[in-house]
Amino acid sequence: MPLSPDFRPAKAHAALGPDFYDLVVAADFPKHIIRHRNQRWAARVGCADLTDEEWIAHFGRFEPLPGSFEQPMALRYHGHQFRHYNPDLGDGRGFLFAQLYDRVDGRLLDLGTKGSGQTPWSRTADGRLTLKGGVREVLATEMLEALGVNTSKSFSLIETGEDLVRGDEPSPTRSSVLVRLNHSHIRIGTFQRLRYLQEDANIGRLLDYAVTTYMPSLWRDDVEARTIAFLEEVCRRVGVMGAQWMLAGFVHGVLNTDNINITGESFDYGPWRFLPVLDPRFTAAYFDETGLYAYGAQPDALLWNLARLAECLLPLASQEALEKALEAFRPAFHETFLGALLRRLGIVSQGDEKDTALARVIWPFLQKTRMPFERFFFDWYGGPAAAVRAEAGPMASFYAQEDFAAVRADLMKRQTAAGAKIDHAYFARPAPCTMLIEEVEAIWAPIATADDWSLFHAKLAAIDEMAEAYGVR
């Protein structure tokens, strides 16, 4: 089948020129077995009608998509990794394969890879991705999208038939190649590299490309004004993303500057976790011994990263103006946090002051009682309309506690949001759909031992039901 008329290719990133990327060749894999193809998003970019053979040709062997790049690009960047600067980074096991447009909202989108082979930035690594790593990324992105987080989309996962040796998995382990769909792969670390190399002209080129390509309404003829508008917008978008994580109970795990992009999308999932209970000190990475990127530390970690972006822009604007622009982060975070809280509860706003007061009784209750994080939002979706269901359910003892009295009183004053699907079949389930680490391991175990993907597909179906219930899909 041909690509659909909705397919609109692009190759905008090529205009930046070879100072920003290296042309590379994909690995030649011995096998190609499709394990996940995201038909929902394939339809949005005009690729849904590809046969499996055509899908593998483009997303397993990386034959060019018509009208986009003739050869993949390994992007160049640096970054702070756990606050230590690393000038030896870059796309070491991935590349920018193609660009195309979303037919729904017209956004330019990137098709980027993970596990597609070695590049000049691989150093001593093999450039591969384990199948388990690919499965985990699909599960993370599907769950986050369903919870209303602005995230990359796992577009394709293909098992590639190699045996990999890894220190954190029983080896040899199976290999895969992932294709993700992102609005942009330009990172804070992309700017950091240019600042490190003192390429001030290229900083200006990258800024202008970013504004005209992703934020055209921000264009200002004055360079400093344009720079400040850009930084404020990046701060706003990253603040929105961080607040969405907090209400999803999500811990990214590795908030290095090379993992934060300018369009404010969550991406590049390594040791991620979802909260079992509300614990600000909960970490995702076993090697995060100090809790630098713990759940409760994520807002400050994001702001620290944004300050590094501001430093890169010093050739274009004054320090005073850049520091002031960083102030856009906190109001965006606050506003999104409250909005996401109300959306997760399916209730209407009563204004910033009262909504903030509601958050200030819910959060201490959840932290003190250690009730299951996702369960609370599942039980009380619909506010007063959910009260009977919630207080007769398995968490009744939590809701009978004195600590919950203030939360209940406020919830009972709220109206159910218009359009909240409180009667959806999802809320008749005995328990909410969750993605705790033990569930991920349980999904992986039959794949590893018997190539049984039934739990994987069942979990994706449950996530679809949840997304429909919350009006995300």
Order of alpha helices (4+ residues) and beta strands (2+ residues): beta-beta-beta-alpha-alpha-beta-beta-beta-beta-beta-beta-alpha-beta-beta-alpha-alpha-alpha-beta-beta-alpha-alpha-alpha-alpha-alpha-alpha-alpha-alpha-alpha-alpha
